[in-house]
Amino acid sequence: MRSYSSPQNNGALFLALLILIAVVVACRFGSSDRSCKATLTYQGKTYTGGDATKEKATSNACNKYCRDDDPEFDAIYRIWLDSPAGRAAGRPSKEESIFKDKRLLDYTTITCANKCVGWTKDGRAKVETKCD
């Protein structure tokens, strides 16, 4: 009869358990439980965004402004929507379109969001951020 409890199997089992414990500990103590929420007010409208840092929460609130109400994004989106790429994507909503087209995503998350964050710094837009 063959035994499955060889020293090599015990060593492999010990190593696997050690790795599992290390992963659990790293996930528990390495993750941030901090949650920040930014409320952006611009031109009488309010947009919210959340993330682990104040800066990212503000940027995410700006992303929502950009996608929902920025006139430049709207123009780029409408042109894309009528293009072969927009038609091939099924003419998605503004929210879905940024996941279908890199140019729309980059405009929202880089160009427009940076412009919006600048407005919060020069006072054209108001942002309140709270972190837990």
C-alpha positions as CSV (number, residue, x, y, z in Angstrom):
1,M,0.0,0.0,0.0
2,R,1.3,3.4,-1.0
3,S,1.4,6.3,1.5
4,Y,0.6,9.8,0.4
5,S,2.2,11.5,3.4
6,S,5.7,11.8,2.2
7,P,8.1,14.5,3.5
8,Q,7.9,16.2,0.0
9,N,4.0,16.3,0.2
10,N,4.2,17.7,3.7
11,G,6.7,20.4,2.6
12,A,4.5,21.4,-0.3
13,L,1.4,21.5,1.9
14,F,3.3,23.6,4.5
15,L,4.5,26.0,1.7
16,A,1.0,26.3,0.2
17,L,-0.5,27.1,3.7
18,L,2.3,29.6,4.4
19,I,1.6,31.4,1.1
20,L,-2.2,31.4,1.8
21,I,-1.6,33.0,5.2
22,A,0.7,35.6,3.8
23,V,-1.9,36.6,1.2
24,V,-4.6,36.9,3.8
25,V,-2.4,39.0,6.1
26,A,-1.3,41.2,3.2
27,C,-4.9,41.8,2.0
28,R,-6.1,42.5,5.5
29,F,-3.3,44.9,6.6
30,G,-2.3,46.2,3.2
31,S,-5.7,47.5,2.1
32,S,-7.0,50.9,2.9
33,D,-10.3,51.1,4.6
34,R,-10.3,54.8,4.0
35,S,-13.2,56.0,1.8
36,C,-13.4,59.5,0.5
37,K,-16.4,61.2,-1.1
38,A,-16.2,64.4,-3.1
39,T,-19.1,66.6,-3.9
40,L,-18.4,68.9,-6.8
41,T,-20.7,71.9,-7.6
42,Y,-20.2,73.6,-10.9
43,Q,-22.7,75.8,-12.8
44,G,-25.5,75.0,-10.3
45,K,-25.2,71.2,-10.7
46,T,-23.7,68.7,-8.3
47,Y,-21.6,65.7,-9.1
48,T,-20.2,63.1,-6.7
49,G,-17.2,60.8,-6.8
50,G,-15.6,58.4,-4.4
51,D,-12.2,56.8,-3.9
52,A,-9.6,56.1,-1.3
53,T,-7.9,59.5,-1.5
54,K,-9.3,63.0,-1.7
55,E,-7.6,63.7,-5.0
56,K,-9.0,60.7,-6.7
57,A,-12.5,61.3,-5.3
58,T,-12.4,64.8,-6.7
59,S,-11.1,63.6,-10.0
60,N,-13.9,61.0,-10.1
61,A,-16.5,63.7,-9.4
62,C,-15.0,65.7,-12.3
63,N,-15.2,62.6,-14.5
64,K,-19.0,62.6,-13.9
65,Y,-19.2,66.3,-14.8
66,C,-17.2,65.7,-18.0
67,R,-19.3,62.7,-19.1
68,D,-22.7,64.2,-18.2
69,D,-22.4,67.9,-18.9
70,D,-19.2,69.1,-20.6
71,P,-20.0,70.6,-23.9
72,E,-16.8,69.5,-25.6
73,F,-17.3,65.9,-24.5
74,D,-20.9,66.1,-25.8
75,A,-19.6,67.2,-29.2
76,I,-16.9,64.5,-29.4
77,Y,-19.5,61.9,-28.2
78,R,-22.1,62.9,-30.8
79,I,-19.5,62.9,-33.7
80,W,-18.3,59.4,-32.5
81,L,-21.8,58.1,-32.1
82,D,-22.6,58.8,-35.8
83,S,-19.2,57.4,-36.9
84,P,-18.8,53.8,-38.1
85,A,-17.1,53.0,-34.8
86,G,-20.0,54.4,-32.8
87,R,-22.6,52.6,-34.9
88,A,-20.6,49.3,-34.6
89,A,-20.5,49.8,-30.8
90,G,-24.3,49.9,-30.9
91,R,-24.7,53.7,-30.3
92,P,-24.1,53.3,-26.5
93,S,-25.0,55.9,-23.9
94,K,-22.4,58.5,-22.8
95,E,-21.7,56.5,-19.7
96,E,-21.0,53.3,-21.7
97,S,-19.2,55.1,-24.6
98,I,-16.1,55.8,-22.5
99,F,-15.6,52.1,-22.2
100,K,-16.0,51.6,-25.9
101,D,-13.7,54.3,-27.3
102,K,-10.2,55.2,-25.9
103,R,-10.4,58.8,-27.2
104,L,-13.7,59.4,-25.2
105,L,-12.2,57.8,-22.1
106,D,-9.0,59.9,-22.4
107,Y,-10.9,63.1,-22.9
108,T,-13.1,62.4,-19.9
109,T,-10.4,61.1,-17.4
110,I,-7.4,63.2,-18.5
111,T,-8.2,66.3,-20.5
112,C,-11.5,67.3,-19.1
113,A,-11.0,66.0,-15.5
114,N,-7.7,67.9,-15.2
115,K,-9.4,71.1,-16.4
116,C,-12.2,70.5,-13.9
117,V,-9.8,69.9,-11.0
118,G,-8.2,73.2,-12.0
119,W,-11.6,74.9,-11.6
120,T,-11.7,73.6,-8.0
121,K,-8.4,75.2,-7.3
122,D,-9.1,78.6,-8.8
123,G,-12.6,78.8,-7.3
124,R,-14.7,78.4,-10.4
125,A,-16.1,75.1,-9.0
126,K,-16.6,74.2,-5.4
127,V,-15.6,70.8,-4.0
128,E,-16.2,69.3,-0.6
129,T,-14.5,66.1,0.3
130,K,-15.0,63.9,3.3
131,C,-13.0,60.9,4.2
132,D,-13.9,58.1,6.7
